[in-house]
Amino acid sequence: MEFIDLGSQYCALKGQIDKNIETVLKSSQFIGGQFVDALEHDLAAYVGRKHCITCGNGTDALQLAYMAYSVGPGDAVFCPDMTFVASVEPAAMFGATPVFCDIDMRSYNIDPASLVSAVEQVRAEGVLDPKAVVVVDFLGNPADMDALTVVCDEYDLVMIEDAAQGMGGSYKGRKLGSFGDVAATSFFPSKPLGCYGDGGAVFTDDDSIAELMRSLKVHGKGASKYDNVRVGFNSRLDNLQAAVLVAKLEKLDEEIAIRQEVAKRYDEALGDLLVTPHIEPNCVSAYAQYIVLAENELRRSRMMDALKGNDIPSLLYYPNAISTMPGYAAFPHELCPCAIAYSERNVGLPFSPYLTEQDQYRVIDAVRECI
Ligand SMILES: *Cc1c(COP(=O)(O)O)cnc(C)c1O
């Protein structure tokens, strides 16, 4: 059993994916090209945003967002203490200061109250300028957008949505990737919308920010490629990856619907024994991962051993809160007990829209038996 079954997805979509790839190979148009253009158009329409700009990976997408808003030395960037490190890594690289906030113990997303107290503290200290917050749709589950928007308005923070895990999910009818001043996503193969290598994109409704990001990702180009009006970098999605994504985007909503069914089956079968995911009403999680919480670290490791004994893979998303890791421990933070508790108790079960019903019950039976 695969943790995420990409092979079955390929079999299901093979006709269209192979056809698109062959079109690219025959065109010899590898950098830029019809599928990159089509993807930017289709994905902007899908998410409900004016601009979609593709780039090399999700980390670059976040980097573009930070650069577009000139995040740098003296700026505080707030982010949840439980996320993938790339949410805030570019901010740190640009000399800004990440400030870690605790998560809400039901949604596992940034807790708006923790954000407010972190911003208040930074303000009171008067050393850093509260500049931006990275709002992560952790595990594909939408963050508390209404409450966070109020906080951003009140404190004049740039909102950067990190929707790397959220493609296909929605918050009160609005697709993830459409929130914040700018949103970033990743097409890493295991994400809800993944390609066959690296890829990423940013979304915005702001014409001038879009133009700026289009320049930054091509070495700071001006009117032409060899007229460099600012310092940028190189980050592009290639046409082959876009060809795969165009084919997969067509099926995304169908897959998201099946993800809900698989999640419901796990919820109903395991909810009495473990903490199963909590999704707010009117929200749809993209279920990038299906995570349960064991009672404690010891029980979690026993459960993982038992699953392994049954040839069932399980993984931690993630094993460490960011602020506890050596590369980030020196940045200022209050203790984030919920993020730490989550890191000790979480475990991801095999999950994908292509996980057979039989395998779902194998997982369920193995988990129930070992508990
Ligand atoms: C995967 C991921 C990223 C980074 O994407 P890459 O394409 O691997 O660079 C950023 N943020 C979150 C929350 C992610 O899950």
The ligand as an SDF file (V2000), in Angstrom:
LIG
                    3D

 15 15  0  0  0  0  0  0  0  0999 V2000
    5.3070   21.8740    0.1010 C   0  0  0  0  0  0  0  0  0  0  0  0
    5.1390   23.1200    0.8220 C   0  0  0  0  0  0  0  0  0  0  0  0
    5.8620   24.2790    0.4990 C   0  0  0  0  0  0  0  0  0  0  0  0
    7.0350   24.2930   -0.4690 C   0  0  0  0  0  0  0  0  0  0  0  0
    6.7930   23.8090   -1.7170 O   0  0  0  0  0  0  0  0  0  0  0  0
    8.0170   23.2290   -2.6070 P   0  0  0  0  0  0  0  0  0  0  0  0
    7.3790   23.0920   -3.9450 O   0  0  0  0  0  0  0  0  0  0  0  0
    8.4340   21.9370   -2.0090 O   0  0  0  0  0  0  0  0  0  0  0  0
    9.1000   24.2360   -2.6190 O   0  0  0  0  0  0  0  0  0  0  0  0
    5.5800   25.4380    1.1770 C   0  0  0  0  0  0  0  0  0  0  0  0
    4.6520   25.4810    2.1340 N   0  0  0  0  0  0  0  0  0  0  0  0
    3.9380   24.3890    2.4930 C   0  0  0  0  0  0  0  0  0  0  0  0
    2.9040   24.5090    3.5560 C   0  0  0  0  0  0  0  0  0  0  0  0
    4.1620   23.1750    1.8610 C   0  0  0  0  0  0  0  0  0  0  0  0
    3.4520   22.1070    2.2180 O   0  0  0  0  0  0  0  0  0  0  0  0
  1  2  1  0
  2  3  1  0
  2 14  2  0
  3  4  1  0
  3 10  2  0
  4  5  1  0
  5  6  1  0
  6  7  2  0
  6  8  1  0
  6  9  1  0
 10 11  1  0
 11 12  2  0
 12 13  1  0
 12 14  1  0
 14 15  1  0
M  END
$$$$
